[in-house]
Structure formats: C-alpha cells, structure tokens
Amino acid sequence: MAKKEKEKKFAKKLLHKYRLVILNEDTFEERLSFKLTRLNVFVLSSIMAILLIIATIILIAFTPLREYIPGYSSTALKLKATELNFKTDSLQQVLAMNEKYFTSIKRVLQGDVSTVQFNRDSIIEAAKQDTTEIDLTPIKADSLLREKVSKEDKYNLFESATTNASFVLFPPANGTISEEYNAEEKHYAVDLVVAKDSPIKSTADGTVIFAEWTAETGFVVIIEHSEGLLSVYKHNSSITKSQGDLVKAGEVIATAGNTGEFTTGPHLHFELWSNGYPINPTNYIDFK
C-alpha cells in the first residue's frame, strides 16, 4: 500500500499544475502566462536537448566547420595527399623502367649477352641453292596480305602508310551512309546508319579531349590524334571514356544511339578535322 501511495504522490507531483506569469515590473500588468507541469517541462527540455544535439551533429558533419575539430583532415589536405599518392606511383613506375633500362645497358657493356647458335654449313648451302628451283607462286595468304596493305595505303591520311602505320585510319563503325559530307551545306561529316547500342570505336590512337552531353548532339566524344588530326563522334547513347583518357585505334569509346535534338534515328555523326579544317572522311576510311 505504501508503495502505491508513493507512486500516486509522484504522479501528482509530475502533473501538478503551475502558472508561469510574465508581469510588467512598473505596472504589474500581466503580459504572458503559461500553464505548466513538471512533466511538460521535462518533456520540453528533453526535446530541445535532442534537437540541439542533432543540429550540432549536422553542423559538424555537413559543413566546413568540421575541419576545425581536432582529428578531422581538411579537403585541401586530402586533395594534396591524393595528388602526392599519384605522383609517387608514377615515380615508382619511372624508376622501375629506368632500372630495367640501366640493367640492360650494363649487361651489354659487360658482354653478358646470350649468343645465337646457328648452323654455318646450312647457310652456305642455302646461298648456293639455285633460285630457279624455288616455287615463287603466290599463295592465298600472300594475296590477302597484299590486298590489306594496298587498302591501308589507299585510305591512309598521310603520304605513306609504311613510314608511320599508326596514322592509318580505321572505321569507327560499319554501316550505310545516310548523308554524305557536303561542305557547301556545312555538313562537315558523314552520317552512318547503325544499330542502337552498337560499339563506336576510335579511328586512331589519341587522347580524349571532350566527352560530355550536349543538348543538340547528345553524348559527344572528341579525340585528338597526332599531326593535328581531330575525330568527332556524335549522337551516342552512352560514352565509355572520359576527358584525358588515352585510347588506341579500334578501342570502343561509346555506343551508338539517337540522342540530341538534331537526330531522326540511331546513327553516328562522324567528323574529321585536320589542322582546324574539315576533311571528307570517305577519302580516307572505308565504312563498308
């Protein structure tokens, strides 16, 4: 019984009503008054304390003020640390390459180079052999190789494909040309009809200098090649490369699509620019 009476008294104390009155000191006029209980005061104080804690956590976690708290690193320090980490990795690779290079030179200077064993008599016999007895009829593989080299020479942008084979341009995609290059109408490209999401490849080795979305031409990729050559790929559904990436000839850089305002169906808008001037891609690339 005594325990129940204590609980009742405690409950009455919590619910006992008080009146908080704010008076004018000179006139004793009542300005404001609040009816309060101990329970209300406790609940209100708890809520305010919780809100204050939450606001403090948010202020520290999501604002730059956290950088002034001991133990937190600033954004600038993180960026510098990341940059130094990349530089360290690059220096380690350079040192490893230099070490291999110096080791090779050291072996050559010391004469520690393996010799090639060959049969001297067989070489002399081969030199004495009559060339008229050798069958020089071209085989199928030789004909295919000759045709491939001839094709590369035909579509080579520069004077000779044999002097620098890296300048041979490869088709970014295979398809039917829906609109030809026309400088008079300022259509400095060829439009290739391709299936949606088919791979779009780099026409030559180079560096990606632009890979972004534009409202008119959708996803666009621009690659800078050697000798002042630029290749442009527009209306892609997605891009797989970012600005600054190095790409090889034939490497996939995007997927074909129908993005942008200036398109009427899935196709690739492909441009070639040499030293700031547009050139006809069909003069150097076979799209069939």
C-alpha positions as CSV (number, residue, x, y, z in Angstrom):
1,M,0.0,0.0,0.0
2,A,2.8,2.4,0.9
3,K,4.5,1.8,-2.4
4,K,1.2,2.6,-4.3
5,E,0.8,5.8,-2.3
6,K,4.3,6.9,-3.1
7,E,3.7,6.3,-6.8
8,K,0.4,8.3,-6.7
9,K,2.2,11.2,-4.9
10,F,5.0,11.1,-7.5
11,A,2.4,11.1,-10.4
12,K,0.6,14.0,-8.7
13,K,3.8,15.9,-8.4
14,L,4.5,15.4,-12.1
15,L,1.0,16.5,-13.1
16,H,0.6,19.3,-10.6
17,K,-0.1,22.5,-12.5
18,Y,1.9,25.6,-12.2
19,R,1.4,29.0,-13.7
20,L,4.3,31.0,-15.2
21,V,3.4,34.7,-15.4
22,I,5.3,37.5,-17.0
23,L,4.5,40.9,-15.4
24,N,5.4,44.5,-16.2
25,E,7.7,45.5,-13.3
26,D,6.3,49.0,-13.1
27,T,2.6,48.5,-13.5
28,F,2.4,44.8,-12.5
29,E,0.3,44.3,-15.7
30,E,0.2,40.7,-16.8
31,R,1.8,40.2,-20.2
32,L,2.1,36.5,-20.7
33,S,1.1,33.4,-18.7
34,F,1.7,29.7,-19.3
35,K,0.2,26.7,-17.6
36,L,3.0,24.2,-16.9
37,T,3.5,20.9,-15.2
38,R,6.7,19.3,-14.2
39,L,6.1,16.6,-16.8
40,N,5.7,19.2,-19.6
41,V,8.9,21.0,-18.5
42,F,10.8,17.7,-18.6
43,V,9.4,16.6,-22.0
44,L,10.1,20.1,-23.5
45,S,13.6,20.2,-22.1
46,S,14.3,16.7,-23.4
47,I,13.1,17.6,-26.9
48,M,15.1,20.8,-27.0
49,A,18.2,18.9,-25.9
50,I,17.7,16.2,-28.6
51,L,17.2,18.9,-31.3
52,L,20.3,20.8,-30.1
53,I,22.3,17.6,-30.4
54,I,21.0,16.8,-33.8
55,A,21.7,20.3,-35.1
56,T,25.2,20.2,-33.7
57,I,25.9,16.8,-35.4
58,I,24.5,18.1,-38.7
59,L,26.5,21.3,-38.4
60,I,29.7,19.4,-37.8
61,A,29.2,16.6,-40.3
62,F,27.9,18.6,-43.4
63,T,29.7,22.0,-43.1
64,P,33.3,23.1,-43.3
65,L,33.3,23.7,-39.6
66,R,34.3,20.0,-39.1
67,E,37.8,20.9,-40.4
68,Y,38.4,23.0,-37.2
69,I,37.8,19.9,-35.0
70,P,40.9,18.0,-34.0
71,G,41.1,14.7,-35.8
72,Y,39.4,15.8,-39.0
73,S,41.5,16.5,-42.1
74,S,40.7,19.3,-44.5
75,T,39.6,18.8,-48.1
76,A,42.7,20.6,-49.3
77,L,44.9,18.2,-47.4
78,K,43.0,15.2,-48.8
79,L,43.4,16.5,-52.4
80,K,47.2,17.1,-51.8
81,A,47.5,13.7,-50.3
82,T,45.8,12.1,-53.3
83,E,47.9,14.1,-55.8
84,L,51.1,13.1,-54.0
85,N,50.0,9.5,-54.0
86,F,49.5,9.5,-57.8
87,K,52.9,11.3,-58.2
88,T,54.6,8.7,-56.0
89,D,53.1,5.8,-58.0
90,S,54.2,7.4,-61.3
91,L,57.7,8.0,-59.9
92,Q,57.9,4.3,-58.8
93,Q,56.9,3.2,-62.3
94,V,59.5,5.5,-63.9
95,L,62.2,4.3,-61.5
96,A,61.3,0.6,-62.3
97,M,61.6,1.3,-66.1
98,N,64.9,3.2,-65.7
99,E,66.2,0.3,-63.5
100,K,65.4,-2.2,-66.3
101,Y,66.9,0.1,-68.9
102,F,70.2,0.6,-67.0
103,T,70.3,-3.2,-66.2
104,S,70.1,-3.9,-70.0
105,I,72.8,-1.4,-70.8
106,K,75.0,-2.8,-68.1
107,R,74.6,-6.3,-69.5
108,V,75.6,-5.1,-73.0
109,L,78.6,-3.2,-71.7
110,Q,79.8,-6.2,-69.7
111,G,79.2,-8.5,-72.7
112,D,76.7,-10.6,-70.7
113,V,74.5,-11.2,-73.8
114,S,73.4,-14.6,-75.0
115,T,74.7,-15.6,-78.4
116,V,72.6,-17.0,-81.2
117,Q,73.6,-20.5,-82.3
118,F,73.2,-21.3,-86.0
119,N,74.4,-23.9,-88.4
120,R,77.1,-22.3,-90.6
121,D,77.0,-25.1,-93.2
122,S,73.2,-24.8,-93.8
123,I,73.6,-21.1,-94.5
124,I,76.3,-21.7,-97.1
125,E,74.2,-24.4,-98.7
126,A,71.2,-22.1,-98.9
127,A,73.3,-19.4,-100.6
128,K,74.4,-21.9,-103.2
129,Q,70.9,-23.1,-104.0
130,D,69.5,-22.2,-107.4
131,T,66.7,-19.7,-107.1
132,T,65.0,-21.1,-110.3
133,E,64.2,-24.3,-108.4
134,I,62.2,-22.3,-105.8
135,D,58.4,-22.1,-106.3
136,L,57.6,-18.4,-106.2
137,T,53.9,-18.8,-107.0
138,P,51.9,-16.5,-104.5
139,I,49.8,-18.3,-102.0
140,K,46.4,-17.3,-100.8
141,A,47.8,-15.8,-97.5
142,D,50.2,-13.7,-99.5
143,S,47.4,-12.3,-101.8
144,L,45.3,-11.4,-98.8
145,L,48.3,-9.6,-97.2
146,R,48.9,-7.7,-100.4
147,E,45.3,-6.6,-100.6
148,K,45.3,-5.5,-96.9
149,V,48.4,-3.4,-97.4
150,S,47.0,-1.9,-100.6
151,K,43.8,-1.0,-98.8
152,E,45.8,0.7,-96.0
153,D,47.8,2.7,-98.5
154,K,44.6,3.8,-100.2
155,Y,42.9,5.1,-97.1
156,N,46.0,6.5,-95.4
157,L,45.6,10.1,-94.4
158,F,49.3,10.8,-94.9
159,E,51.8,10.2,-97.6
160,S,52.9,6.7,-96.9
161,A,51.4,4.0,-94.7
162,T,54.7,2.3,-94.4
163,T,56.5,5.2,-92.9
164,N,54.1,5.5,-89.9
165,A,51.5,2.8,-89.7
166,S,49.8,4.5,-86.6
167,F,48.2,7.1,-89.0
168,V,46.1,4.5,-90.8
169,L,42.5,5.4,-90.0
170,F,40.1,2.7,-89.1
171,P,36.3,2.9,-89.5
172,P,34.6,3.9,-86.2
173,A,31.6,1.7,-87.2
174,N,30.3,-0.2,-90.3
175,G,27.1,0.9,-91.8
176,T,25.2,2.6,-94.6
177,I,26.0,6.3,-95.2
178,S,22.7,8.1,-95.0
179,E,24.1,11.6,-95.6
180,E,27.4,12.4,-97.3
181,Y,30.0,15.0,-96.5
182,N,28.9,18.3,-98.0
183,A,31.0,21.4,-97.4
184,E,28.6,23.7,-99.3
185,E,25.7,22.8,-97.0
186,K,28.1,23.0,-94.0
187,H,27.6,19.3,-93.2
188,Y,31.2,18.5,-92.4
189,A,30.6,14.9,-91.6
190,V,29.2,11.6,-92.7
191,D,26.1,10.1,-91.1
192,L,26.3,6.3,-90.7
193,V,23.1,4.3,-90.0
194,V,24.0,1.8,-87.3
195,A,22.1,-0.4,-84.9
196,K,21.3,1.2,-81.5
197,D,23.9,0.4,-78.8
198,S,26.4,-0.9,-81.4
199,P,30.0,-0.2,-80.4
200,I,31.7,3.0,-81.7
201,K,35.5,2.7,-82.0
202,S,38.3,5.2,-82.1
203,T,39.6,5.7,-85.6
204,A,43.2,6.0,-84.5
205,D,45.4,6.4,-81.4
206,G,44.9,9.6,-79.5
207,T,43.7,11.4,-76.4
208,V,40.1,12.1,-75.4
209,I,39.8,15.9,-75.2
210,F,35.9,16.1,-74.8
211,A,33.4,13.5,-73.6
212,E,30.2,15.2,-72.5
213,W,26.5,15.6,-73.1
214,T,25.2,18.4,-75.3
215,A,21.5,19.3,-76.0
216,E,21.9,19.4,-79.8
217,T,24.0,16.3,-80.4
218,G,23.6,14.2,-77.3
219,F,26.7,12.4,-76.0
220,V,29.8,13.6,-77.9
221,V,33.3,12.3,-77.9
222,I,36.2,14.3,-79.5
223,I,39.7,12.6,-79.8
224,E,42.9,14.4,-80.6
225,H,45.4,12.5,-82.7
226,S,48.9,13.2,-84.0
227,E,49.7,15.6,-86.8
228,G,46.8,18.0,-85.8
229,L,44.1,15.5,-86.6
230,L,40.7,15.5,-84.6
231,S,37.9,13.0,-84.9
232,V,34.4,13.7,-83.6
233,Y,31.6,11.2,-82.7
234,K,28.1,12.5,-82.0
235,H,24.6,11.3,-81.1
236,N,25.9,8.4,-78.9
237,S,23.6,6.7,-76.4
238,S,26.4,6.5,-73.9
239,I,30.2,7.1,-73.6
240,T,32.8,4.8,-72.1
241,K,35.7,7.2,-71.9
242,S,36.4,10.4,-70.0
243,Q,38.4,13.5,-70.8
244,G,42.1,12.9,-70.7
245,D,41.9,9.1,-71.4
246,L,44.4,7.6,-73.9
247,V,42.8,5.4,-76.5
248,K,44.1,3.0,-79.1
249,A,42.8,2.6,-82.7
250,G,39.8,0.3,-82.7
251,E,39.2,0.8,-79.0
252,V,35.5,1.2,-78.0
253,I,34.8,4.7,-76.9
254,A,30.9,4.9,-77.0
255,T,27.7,3.1,-78.0
256,A,25.6,4.3,-80.9
257,G,22.3,5.9,-80.2
258,N,19.7,8.6,-81.0
259,T,20.4,11.3,-78.5
260,G,20.2,15.1,-79.0
261,E,17.9,17.4,-80.8
262,F,19.5,17.1,-84.3
263,T,18.8,13.4,-84.9
264,T,16.0,11.4,-86.5
265,G,17.1,7.9,-85.8
266,P,20.0,5.8,-84.5
267,H,23.1,6.8,-86.3
268,L,26.7,8.0,-85.9
269,H,27.7,11.6,-87.0
270,F,31.4,11.3,-87.7
271,E,33.7,14.2,-88.5
272,L,37.4,14.6,-89.3
273,W,39.4,17.8,-88.9
274,S,43.0,18.3,-90.0
275,N,44.8,21.4,-88.5
276,G,41.5,23.2,-88.0
277,Y,40.0,22.4,-91.4
278,P,37.2,19.8,-92.1
279,I,38.0,16.9,-94.4
280,N,35.9,14.3,-96.0
281,P,36.2,11.0,-94.0
282,T,35.2,8.9,-97.0
283,N,38.5,9.9,-98.7
284,Y,40.5,8.0,-96.0
285,I,38.1,5.5,-94.4
286,D,36.2,2.6,-95.9
287,F,32.9,2.4,-94.0
288,K,31.6,-0.7,-95.7
